Amino acid sequence: MAAINGLERQFSDRIVPIGEKEVAEWARLLGKKNKDRWDLVLVATARVHGFVLVTRNIKDFAGREVSLLNPFRNPPEREGP
């Protein structure tokens, strides 16, 4: 538990809580093609906040109406609205 508390303190300005809006969007997405429900938590959070979802696995998130970035490619790969 001390390790988790340390991470929360260290990254407190970058932790995005999952609240009512994120859960509502997640539930809406679960009703569509459901490949991986935990990936959909990330998609829902990115959509609610207008974030770019950064991932090595763009194909797992393609077609989810979210901006994607794979910075591990050269040049970086982008996809989305």
ROZAMI-531649 format. One record per residue: x, y, z of N, C-alpha, C, O, CB in turn; residue in three letters. Coordinates in pm, whole numbers, padded with zeros to 5 digits, always signed. Glycine has a CB too. Layout:
BEGIN
XYZXYZXYZXYZXYZala/...
//
This chain:
BEGIN
+00083-00119+00000+00000+00000+00000+00087+00125+00000+00050+00227-00060-00094+00000+00121met/+00202+00119+00067+00292+00234+00071+00341+00269-00069+00357+00387-00101+00411+00206+00164ala/+00365+00167-00152+00411+00193-00289+00304+00266-00369+00335+00358-00444+00449+00061-00358ala/+00179+00225-00353+00069+00292-00424+00055+00435-00377+00037+00526-00458-00064+00216-00403ile/+00063+00457-00247+00055+00593-00193+00168+00679-00246+00147+00797-00277+00058+00591-00040asn/+00287+00622-00258+00401+00696-00312+00378+00735-00457+00409+00848-00497+00527+00614-00301gly/+00325+00643-00537+00295+00673-00677+00188+00781-00688+00198+00870-00772+00249+00547-00750leu/+00086+00772-00603-00019+00875-00606+00037+01012-00572-00001+01111-00634-00131+00839-00508glu/+00126+01019-00475+00188+01149-00441+00275+01199-00556+00269+01316-00593+00272+01136-00312arg/+00357+01109-00611+00451+01148-00716+00380+01195-00843+00427+01288-00910+00543+01032-00749gln/+00269+01133-00877+00202+01162-01003+00064+01226-00983-00020+01217-01072+00188+01036-01084phe/+00041+01288-00871-00092+01342-00839-00144+01441-00943-00264+01452-00964-00089+01409-00704ser/-00054+01513-01008-00097+01611-01109-00129+01544-01243-00176+01612-01335+00011+01716-01129asp/-00106+01413-01255-00129+01343-01381-00225+01225-01369-00245+01151-01465+00002+01294-01437arg/-00284+01207-01254-00379+01098-01235-00519+01150-01265-00563+01250-01208-00371+01040-01090ile/-00589+01081-01354-00724+01120-01392-00820+01023-01324-00819+00904-01354-00742+01120-01549val/-00903+01073-01234-00997+00983-01167-01106+00935-01264-01144+01006-01357-01062+01053-01047pro/-01153+00816-01240-01264+00762-01319-01390+00784-01238-01411+00723-01133-01243+00609-01354ile/-01474+00874-01289-01596+00912-01217-01721+00878-01296-01719+00792-01384-01594+01060-01185gly/-01827+00947-01264-01959+00919-01323-01960+00935-01475-02016+00851-01545-02062+01010-01262glu/-01898+01042-01527-01898+01066-01672-01820+00957-01745-01863+00908-01850-01837+01203-01704lys/-01706+00919-01689-01624+00816-01752-01695+00681-01751-01692+00607-01850-01489+00806-01680glu/-01760+00648-01640-01832+00521-01629-01952+00518-01724-01980+00415-01784-01879+00497-01484val/-02022+00630-01738-02135+00637-01830-02089+00615-01974-02154+00543-02050-02208+00773-01818ala/-01977+00676-02012-01923+00658-02147-01875+00514-02166-01895+00456-02272-01806+00757-02173glu/-01813+00458-02065-01766+00319-02070-01885+00225-02093-01878+00135-02177-01691+00282-01940trp/-01992+00246-02019-02112+00161-02033-02169+00172-02173-02213+00073-02231-02218+00199-01929ala/-02170+00293-02228-02220+00313-02364-02134+00236-02463-02186+00173-02555-02221+00464-02400arg/-02002+00242-02446-01910+00171-02536-01922+00019-02523-01905-00052-02621-01766+00214-02507leu/-01951-00029-02405-01965-00174-02385-02080-00231-02467-02080-00350-02500-01987-00205-02239leu/-02177-00147-02500-02289-00193-02581-02255-00211-02727-02331-00272-02802-02402-00097-02569gly/-02139-00159-02769-02095-00172-02908-02001-00291-02917-02001-00378-02830-02025-00041-02958lys/-01920-00295-03025-01828-00409-03037-01735-00411-02916-01666-00313-02888-01746-00402-03170lys/-01734-00520-02848-01668-00531-02718-01547-00622-02728-01557-00742-02702-01766-00583-02611asn/-01434-00566-02766-01313-00647-02778-01249-00665-02641-01220-00778-02601-01213-00583-02875lys/-01229-00559-02571-01162-00566-02441-01220-00458-02352-01196-00339-02374-01007-00551-02455asp/-01294-00499-02252-01363-00401-02168-01267-00307-02096-01303-00193-02069-01449-00472-02066arg/-01146-00353-02065-01052-00266-01994-00991-00163-02088-00962-00051-02047-00940-00349-01927trp/-00971-00199-02215-00929-00099-02314-01035+00010-02325-01003+00127-02344-00904-00165-02452asp/-01162-00030-02313-01271+00067-02325-01273+00167-02211-01322+00279-02228-01403-00005-02331leu/-01221+00130-02094-01208+00228-01985-01114+00340-02029-01142+00458-02005-01154+00160-01854val/-01004+00304-02094-00909+00405-02143-00973+00490-02251-00957+00612-02251-00781+00337-02197leu/-01044+00428-02343-01112+00501-02450-01214+00598-02392-01218+00715-02430-01181+00404-02549val/-01296+00550-02299-01399+00635-02239-01337+00755-02168-01386+00867-02183-01483+00554-02140ala/-01231+00733-02093-01165+00843-02022-01106+00943-02120-01119+01064-02101-01054+00789-01929thr/-01041+00895-02225-00984+00984-02326-01093+01064-02395-01076+01184-02420-00903+00904-02430ala/-01204+01001-02427-01313+01071-02495-01377+01177-02406-01404+01288-02452-01419+00972-02541arg/-01402+01145-02280-01465+01241-02188-01379+01365-02170-01430+01476-02161-01492+01175-02051val/-01247+01346-02165-01156+01458-02138-01092+01518-02263-01018+01615-02253-01049+01412-02044his/-01120+01461-02380-01060+01511-02503-00911+01482-02510-00836+01558-02572-01083+01658-02515gly/-00868+01373-02448-00727+01335-02447-00691+01256-02573-00778+01200-02640-00694+01253-02322phe/-00562+01254-02603-00507+01163-02703-00464+01039-02626-00393+01049-02526-00386+01228-02783val/-00506+00923-02673-00469+00798-02608-00335+00753-02667-00324+00731-02788-00580+00687-02628leu/-00235+00740-02583-00101+00702-02626-00082+00553-02600-00099+00506-02487+00009+00786-02553val/-00046+00479-02705-00035+00334-02695+00058+00278-02801+00076+00339-02907-00173+00269-02706thr/+00116+00164-02774+00192+00091-02877+00097+00012-02967+00136-00028-03076+00295-00003-02811arg/-00025-00010-02922-00120-00098-02991-00236-00021-03051-00351-00038-03008-00172-00204-02894asn/-00208+00063-03147-00314+00143-03209-00424+00055-03266-00542+00092-03260-00255+00231-03320ile/-00389-00061-03320-00491-00148-03381-00597-00191-03280-00711-00215-03317-00425-00271-03442lys/-00560-00201-03153-00657-00241-03050-00761-00133-03024-00868-00161-02970-00586-00274-02921asp/-00730-00008-03061-00819+00104-03031-00879+00167-03157-00961+00258-03147-00745+00208-02952phe/-00840+00120-03273-00886+00178-03400-01039+00169-03410-01099+00071-03367-00820+00107-03520ala/-01099+00273-03466-01243+00275-03486-01323+00310-03363-01445+00292-03362-01287+00144-03537gly/-01259+00358-03259-01327+00389-03133-01357+00538-03116-01395+00582-03008-01243+00341-03015arg/-01339+00617-03223-01366+00761-03219-01286+00831-03110-01339+00911-03033-01515+00786-03197glu/-01157+00798-03105-01065+00862-03011-00934+00887-03085-00893+00806-03168-01044+00773-02883val/-00868+00998-03055-00738+01028-03115-00633+00938-03053-00625+00923-02931-00701+01177-03097ser/-00550+00878-03140-00449+00782-03095-00310+00827-03137-00294+00893-03240-00478+00643-03151leu/-00211+00792-03057-00072+00822-03089+00015+00707-03044+00007+00662-02929-00026+00955-03022leu/+00100+00659-03136+00203+00561-03101+00337+00631-03118+00389+00638-03230+00193+00431-03191asn/+00396+00682-03008+00522+00755-03018+00643+00663-03034+00755+00710-03050+00541+00841-02897pro/+00620+00532-03031+00729+00436-03040+00764+00401-03184+00860+00329-03208+00694+00310-02964phe/+00687+00451-03280+00715+00434-03422+00798+00552-03471+00796+00659-03410+00583+00421-03505arg/+00870+00532-03579+00948+00640-03637+00910+00650-03784+00949+00565-03863+01102+00617-03620asn/+00834+00753-03823+00781+00862-03742+00664+00813-03656+00607+00707-03683+00737+00980-03831pro/+00628+00891-03553+00516+00853-03467+00389+00831-03549+00361+00905-03643+00491+00961-03360pro/+00314+00729-03514+00190+00693-03584+00072+00760-03514+00060+00756-03392+00172+00538-03588glu/-00017+00821-03595-00137+00886-03542-00259+00831-03613-00253+00793-03729-00129+01041-03558arg/-00369+00827-03539-00496+00784-03598-00610+00846-03519-00595+00881-03402-00508+00628-03599glu/-00723+00859-03584-00842+00905-03514-00898+01034-03568-00849+01092-03665-00812+00922-03371gly/-01005+01077-03500-01077+01196-03548-00994+01323-03543-01042+01430-03581-01202+01216-03467pro/
//
